[in-house]
């Protein structure tokens, strides 16, 4: 065997071993390893208020962060919040760079093919936000208008999969896609887009906090309501079972309600 062939063989073997290692990481139940390390890494979009975001002081906070910390505190496990590109969330999970996706993560049929979901802990819906000054106060008012949406979001998935609601009527039959809702809302405010498809929890929190709730319309779209749940690798059945167990216990002892009241002024638990 020539030297070049030997080098080529070594490279192929190394690549195979690397792929096998990645495969093993995604095919094992990681609960024991997480418990031994006493740390779980959670991937999140740090612009998604009020679920998980970086505040004005540069600190990560939000409903999901508080809930995750309370869930894993029961097991003596520290939560490490890892900001990620939301469009790459399932890839990050599969590669093992994060242990969970937890940040207003909606359950969809497409996502169920890729991840193992926890039980739902909250409901959400996709709404259309427009400026009152635009006179667009219904979905039909978006005919030939420019729509915005977040890339990789459940809202954009619904927009694509149910075209009769919005896709078939908006300009170019598509939406301008943004990495985060903050950028989209700034473009809406500046008139660069005419409407924004967005999570209701985000829209209400953002506009209320900024004192702009009376300047915008929040319009029901007709898309089905969504369940928020935690996403894990398919192999992590024990991890997900323990998350479900802890969330139920938190609601039973009133801790869930305290966290929920802090962020939403109501108990958002769907199983109550």
Buried (B, 14 or more C-beta within 10 A) or exposed (E): EEEEEEEEEEEEEEEEEEEEEEEEBBEBBBBEBBBEEEBBBBBBBBBBBBBBBBEEEEEBBBBBBBBBBBBBBBBEBEBEBBBBEBBBBBEBBBEBBBBBBBBBBBBBEEBEEBBBBBBBBBBBBBBBBBBEEBEBEEBEBBEEBBBBBBBBBBBBBBBEEBEEBBBEBBBEEBBBBBBBBBEBBEBBBEEEBBBBBBBBBBBBBBBEEEEEBEEBBBBEBBBEEBBBBBBBBBBBEBBBEBBBBBBBBBBEEEBBBEBBEEBBEEBBBEEE
